Amino acid sequence: MRGPTQAAGHGGDGEEMKKQQSPETVVAQAAGHVEAASRGLAPGIFPATTYERDPDMSLPGGAVYSRDDNPGFDVAEEMLCRLERGAEAMLFASGMAAAASLFKALRHGDRVILPRVMYFALQVWVEGFAERFGLRVELVGNDAADYIAALSREPARLVWVETPSNPLWTVTDIAAVAQACKACGATLTVDNTVPTPVLTRPLELGADIVMHSATKALNGHSDVLAGALVTGNADDPLWQGAKEERRLAGAVIGPFEAWLLARGMRTLFVRMERAMQNAAALAEWLVTRDDVAAVLYPGLPDHPGHAVAARQMVGGFGTMLSIRTGGGEARARAVKGQLQLFRRATSLGGVESLVEHRRTVEGPTSQAPDDLLRLSVGIEALEDLRADLAQALSATAWNETSEKDGE
Ligand SMILES: *Cc1c(COP(=O)(O)O)cnc(C)c1O
């Protein structure tokens, strides 16, 4: 929960030099943390739940109780803070716990704006919570213009953006929404799980808070459930409320999970770069096939969000894409069933490639078309991934002309 200036760096490293370090360097070196007792070059794991006081009641170690503080959290929190260029970062037990803590900090009657296309479980949870606790929720289209129109009708307290958003990879112009939020005093939170700070830094675009499911690409190995919030302004009352949610209501991460997350983040840049090369190459190859009805990837020039994505995502368009297989749900399920290498599983951002039929998972209110398969692209060899998709598509014959003939 500490800001970058408070966390322990290695000796002799001037603050100026530290500020100039590239994010790649910061994460590769775990923000310079060494284990204090042994000078071990890997950060420590601190399982203690409580910390000893001196006879005068002072706390020489600084920490009281592990729901409040754990020196192990500082490593991942500082890495995230510096990646997002924030003032303060906080780890949570999961991405959902991180997000929920902000909504729980709202007051009865507050108005919140969410996009129609977003991480489905969060939308469902917010709608149920809002009904019980008297929040007023409006769902809007994912374009900045839709947010601006909703805010000009009536200001809001909290505005939520997810971009590119699950599972259509629609793109929202963060800077444009941020401007409208500033004008009416709304707090803008951006779910930055999918692009990660490797590609997008929402705080620099005017957002107030960044949320992460660190379960995904930040950790990257599909073996930790974790969430995080990063703020540009630690005095924000919503931030203070989220802090209470962690410290008092206990939405806190475990010491082993915090350590695994920091370890996973050290390779964030190389994983993202490799997976992104794979995703972009697969998208470009898939659009050339006449047995795929559509490819949804912000890196493709005809994607509706391409121009905004090209401005706001620096260095690439991410590791996530969806395909519409044509032939309705039956073809989508057939293709998914034939895949050998893409694992049939939910989640995203791991080193292994995954495929999922989102409509089945999200249910009847899903915004996902019935022939949509979501692909989370990993770091395997491109030719293996391409061969797997090629055999699955070929084995489940369908093509655009046969569909048109049949109409
Ligand atoms: C997974 C995910 C979440 C939820 O995070 P958990 O760590 O699973 O609780 C929120 N937003 C996005 C975009 C996600 O992919």
The ligand as a MOL file (V3000), in Angstrom:
LIG
                    3D

  0  0  0     0  0            999 V3000
M  V30 BEGIN CTAB
M  V30 COUNTS 15 15 0 0 0
M  V30 BEGIN ATOM
M  V30 1 C -10.5810 -11.8990 -14.9880 0
M  V30 2 C -11.0080 -10.5060 -15.1360 0
M  V30 3 C -11.5790 -9.8000 -14.0680 0
M  V30 4 C -11.8410 -10.4660 -12.7030 0
M  V30 5 O -10.6530 -10.7620 -12.0510 0
M  V30 6 P -10.4430 -12.0380 -11.0490 0
M  V30 7 O -8.9960 -11.9640 -10.7180 0
M  V30 8 O -10.8260 -13.2530 -11.8240 0
M  V30 9 O -11.3260 -11.8060 -9.8840 0
M  V30 10 C -11.9270 -8.4730 -14.2730 0
M  V30 11 N -11.7320 -7.8660 -15.4630 0
M  V30 12 C -11.1930 -8.5160 -16.5150 0
M  V30 13 C -10.9990 -7.7900 -17.8060 0
M  V30 14 C -10.8100 -9.8510 -16.3910 0
M  V30 15 O -10.2880 -10.4870 -17.4450 0
M  V30 END ATOM
M  V30 BEGIN BOND
M  V30 1 1 1 2
M  V30 2 1 2 3
M  V30 3 2 2 14
M  V30 4 1 3 4
M  V30 5 2 3 10
M  V30 6 1 4 5
M  V30 7 1 5 6
M  V30 8 2 6 7
M  V30 9 1 6 8
M  V30 10 1 6 9
M  V30 11 1 10 11
M  V30 12 2 11 12
M  V30 13 1 12 13
M  V30 14 1 12 14
M  V30 15 1 14 15
M  V30 END BOND
M  V30 END CTAB
M  END
